[in-house]
Amino acid sequence: MKADVAFPALLAAARALKPYTTPISWYTPHQRGLRLHTSGDTLTLTAFNGVETAQIDLPGGTTDGGCAIAADTLITALTAIKPTPKAAKTATITLASEQDRLYLAVSGGSAIVLDTDADGDDAPKGPAIVQPTDAAWPVTAGAVADWCDLVGKVGWAASRDRAYPDLKVVRLLRDGAGTTLIVEAGDRYRIHRGCWAQPEGEPVDARIPIAAVERAVKLFTACEPAGRICVDVDDEHIWWRTDRVRLQARTGAEPYLNLEQIREEVCETVNVRFTAGRAELLAALDTAAALAATTRRGKVSIESTGAGAAAVDVTVYADSGGLLHRHPVPVTEAVGPAQALTFNPRFVRQVVAFLDCDTVHVSATAGRLGVYLESGTRHAILMQVDA
C-alpha cells in the first residue's frame, strides 16, 4: 500500500474515526484499530466498533494494498511529525506499508515507522464497503450541515437514563409515502421535534441510539461539513452517505412514545400565550442559566403579567427567595392570566436554541406543567419544575 495524502485531511479523518475503534460494550470482540486500504487513486480508512462501521475516502492512493493500525498510534505519530501550523495546511504525507510496518513522512521529510497488523483484512472485522443493502430504501437527502444540525439538536432531548432504554434514541418518522419526515426525541422532561425538507420518500420508522447519533454528527461535521448527505434504511440498519464519508449503524425496534398525542394533550386547554424574539429570549436565558448555577435552587422562570403584556421577565431567585436577576424580553400577542413558568435552566436554554426561526411562540395552561414552544418547522414540549 502507498498513498500521498493531504496532511490535514488524514489527521482529521483519523481523529473522527477513533470513536469507532472502541468496542461499545463489554461483549463486543476486541477491536484492533483502523483499516487503511488503497484502491486506485483512493485511500479508504475504515473503523468498526462492533455495531457501527464508518469509512472515509481520501484522494491520493498510488499502490493497492492495506494494513491495520491502532487509531491512537496513528494520531500520535501524525501529531509528532506535524509541520508548523502554516505549513500543515498544505503539507502532504506519504504512507507506505510493507509487511508489518507503516512508514509515514511529511512532504519528503524524515520517516516515522509504526507497527501494524500484517494483514489488513483482519481489522476491522466489519463490512469492507458501507453501502445500503438491496433491501434498503432511501429516506431523504440534503445538506450535511442542515441534517446534522437538526438531528444533533433533536438528540439533546433523548434520554441518557439507563432505566429508559426506549427513550435513548432519535426517531425518524414518516407516516406515509410523500409526507414530511419528522425527526424527534424525548425523555421524561422534554420533547424536541422537527420537520426535514420537502415531503418525499417512503414511509419510515427508524430509531437510532443517541450515542450513535452523536458519533455520526461529529464524524460528518469534521470530515464533510459542506457535502450532501443521503440517508437509507432497512429493517435493522441505517446508512448516512456522502461522496467521501459513509456510516452504517443499527437501529432500534423498541416501542416509542406517541409524541403527537402528548402534544395534543398539552395544547388542548392552553390559556396562556405569548410570542418573543428568539435571539433576545436565548440571550436572556444564557445569563439567567449562568446565575442559576450559583444557587441551590437552580431554576429559571419566565414570568408573564397577563393579557396585553409588552414583555415577559426572565428571572432567577436567590436561595433566600429574594430576586437575584430580572431581564425583560419584549413580547407580542400576549393573552391569558399572569403566569410564572419555571424551568430547569439547561433544558429551557436548549429548547430555545433548538428552535429555528426569529420568533418563538409559547403556549401554556395555568396549573399544568407542560409548556409548548414552536418556531418554524421545529417545536418542543418542556415540563416545568416546582417553583
N, C-alpha and C positions, 0 to 999 in steps of 0.2 A: 504494500500500500504506500502511495505517495501522494501528497497534495500540497499546494501553495494557497493558503487561505488568509483572508484579511484578519489581522490580529484582533481588532475589537469584536468582530463577529464571532470568532471562535471562543473568546473568553466569555462573551455574553451567553452563547449557547451552552457552554459547559456549566455556567452558574445556574442558568434557567432549568437545565435538566437534572441538576443534582438532587432535588427533592424526589425525583422519580427513580433514583437508585437506592432509596432507603425502603426496606420492607415495611409495609403499612400495618402489619400485625405480627404477633409472635409466631403464628403458624405459617407465615409466608416463607418459602425457601430462601436461603441466603442469596443475596444479590451481589454479584461481583463488580458491577460498575457500568460504565458507558461502553457501548459498542461503536467503534469508528469503522466506517466502511466506505471505500471509494468505488464508484462505478461510473465509467465515462469521465465527464468533467465535474462530477458532483461528489462532495464528501458528505455522508449522512451520519449524524450522531443519533443513537437510539438508546433509550433508557426504559427500564421496566421495573415496577415496584411490587409485582405480584398480582396487581389488578389493572393498573393503567399502563399504557405504552405511549411514549412520546418520542417524536422524531423531529429533527431539524436538518434541512438541506443547506449546505453552504457551497458556493461555486469554488472551484479550484482543484478538483481531483485530476491527477495525471496518470496514475498507475492503479489498476484494480487490486483490491485486497481488503484486509480488515484486521482489527485487533480489538481487545477489550482492556479497559484500564479503569481504576477507581477514579471516581469523579474528583474527590479531594486531591488525589495525586496530580491529576491534570491541571486543576485550578491552581494549586500551589506552585507547580512548575511554571505555568504561564505568568503568574504574578511575580515570580522570581526573575524571569527574563524580560519582563515588561519594559519597553523603552520609556523615555521621558514622555510625559503626558502629551506634548505636542507631536512627537514622532509616532506615538502609539496610534494616533488617529489614522495614519496612512501606512502603518507597518504591515508587512506580510510575514506570516510564519510558515515555515516549511516543516511538514510532518512526514516521516518515513518510518515504516515498521519493517523489521526483519526478525524472524523467529520470535523470541520473547522480549524484544526491545522496541521502544518507540523513541525516535530521535526528533527533537524539536530545535529549530533555530530561527531566530528573528532576523529577517532581512539580510540573510547571508552571514550573520554573526556566529559566535561560538555556539555549539550544540549542547543540549542537555539530554541525558539518556534516562529513560524510565523503564521499569519492569512492567511487562504486560502479560496477559494470557496469550499463549502461543496461538491458540485457535479462537478467532473472534466469534465463531459460531456458538461458542459455549456461553456467551453472555451478551445481552441479557436473554433469558430463556422466555421470551415473549415473541409476538408476531414480528417478523422481519420488516414487513411493509404494513403501515397503518392505513388501510383503505376500507371503506364500507363493504360489507358482505352483499351477496346477491339478494339477500332477504331484507336489506335495509331500504329505507325510503327517506327522501330529503325532507327536512323540517323547515329550514329557512336559510337565507344568505344575506349578507350585508357587511358594513364596515366593521373591522375588528374593534376599533376604539368604542364605537357605539354599543356593540354587543357586550364587550367586557364591562363597560360602564353599567349597563342595565343588569346583567347577571350578577356582577360583583356587588352592586348596591342592594339588589334584592336579597342577596345572600347574607347581608348584615342581620336580617331578621330571622334567619334559620337558627334553630335551637343548637346549643352546644352541650346540652344536658344529656348524659348517657342514659338517663331514665326515660328519655323520649326519642328513641332512635327514628321513629316515623316522621319526626319534625326536623331531623338533622339533614334536610335536603332542600334543593331548589327544584321547583317543579316547572316543566314546560308543558303547557296545556293548550290544545286546540280541539274544541268540541266537534267540529265538523269540517269537511273539506272547504277551502276557500274562506275560512274565518280567521280573524286576527289571532296571532299567537300570544298567549298570556304567560308571563314569567312571574312566579310567586313563591314566597316562603313565609313561614310564620312560626312563632313559638307561643308560650303561654301569655306573653305580654304585648305582642305586636304582630302585625302582618304588613308585608310590603308586596305590592302587586303592580306590574307594569305591562303595557302592550308593546309589541315589537312590529315595526314595519307595516307593510300593507297586507290585507287579507290574501293569503296564498298558501299553498301546500296542503298536505294530507293531515287527517286527524292524528293527534299525538298526545300521549300522557306519560311523560318520562320524568323520573325523579333522580336527580344527580346528587350524590352525597356532598355535603357542603365542603368537606376537605378537598374533594376532587375539583370542585368549582374554584376554590381559592388557588389551588396549584395551577389550574388551567389559565385563570385570569393573569397570574403573574408570568406564566410562560409566554403567552401571546403578547402581553404588554411589553415584555422585554425584547422579544425577538421579531415581532411582526406588527408593530402598533399601527402602521398605516395601510395594512393589507385589507383584503376582502375575505371574509370567512364564510364557509359553508358548514351547515350542521345537518347530520344524518343520524337516524336511529334505527335499531331493530328491537326485538323483544328484550334484549339483555344488555345492549351496548349503545353508546353514543359516540359519534365522531365529530371533532372540530377540525376543520382543514382549511389551510390557506395554500398558496403556491409553494411555501417553504416549510411550514410547520404543520405537523399532524399529531392528533391526540386521539386515543381510544380509551374510554372509561366505561366501567359497568354502571348500569342504572339500577335503582331500587324498585321493588314491587309492593312495598308496604301500603296499606290503606292511607288515605290522606284526608285532611280536613276539607269540608265544603266551605271554602272561604267566601264564595258568593253568598251563601246562606247567612254566614256571620255578618257580612257587610249589610245585607238587607235588614237583619235584626238590629244592628247598631243604628241604622238610618231611619227606621220606621217611625220613631217617635221624636225625631230631632226638633228641638225648640230653641237652640242657641246656635247662631251662625254669624260668621264674620269673614272678611277677605283681607289678607295682609300681603304686602310685598315680601317675596321670598328672601331676597338678599337682606332686607332690613331685619326680618324675623330671625334669620340664621345668624346674623352678626350679634343680635341681642342675646340669642341663646348661647353663642360661644362664650361671651363674657359671663353670663349667668352660670353656665356649667362650671367654669373655672372657679367662680366664687363658691358655688355649692359644694365643690370638692373640699373646701376648707371647713365645712360644718359637719356635724354628726348627722344632721337631718338629710343632707344630700339631695334636696328636692328643688325643682324649679316650677313656678306657677305662671300661667298666662291668665291674667285677670281681665275680664270684660265688665264694663259698667252697665251693659244692657243695650236696649234698642237705641239706635241713633248715635252710638258712641263713635268718637273720632279716632280713638286709639285704644289699644289693649296694653296693659302693663305686664312686662316680663319681670318677675320679682323673685328674690331669694330672701329667705328669712334666717336670722341667726338662731342658734340653739336656744337662746332665751325666749324666742318668739318675736323679737323685735325685727323691724325691717332692716335688712342688710343692704339690699340693692333693688332699685326700681328703674326700668328703662321703658318709656312709652314707645310703642310701634304703631304708626298710623294704620287705620283700617277703614274699609268701606262696607256697605251692605250689612251693618251690624243689626241683628234682630234678637229678640228673646230677653229673658231676665238677666240681671247681673250674675256672673258665674266665675268662679276661680277653678281653672283646670290645672291640676297638679301632676307632674310627671317625673319619672327618672330622667335626669339631665342628659345622660348619654343617649338614651333611646329617642327622646324628642328631638335632639340635635340631629341624630342620624336620619330620622324620618324627614325632616325638612331638607336635609342635604340630598336625600334620595329623590325627592320631587324635582321636576324638571322644567317648570315654567316660571315666569316672572312673578306670578301671584299664587298664593296658597288659600284654598277655601277650607275653612274649619267648621265642622258641624258636630254638635254635642247635644246631649239630653240632660237637663238638670236632674241630678240624683242618680245618674248612671255612669259607669266607669268608662265605657268605650267612647273614643273620640275618632271621628272620621276626617281625614285630611286628603285633599285632592288637588292635583296640579297637572294639567296637560294629560298625557297618556299614563300617568302614574298616580296611584293612590295608596293610602295606608290606613290602618286602624291601630291606634295606640291606647292601651289601657292606662288609666290614671292610677296613681298610688295614693295612699291615705295622706291627707294634708297634715 
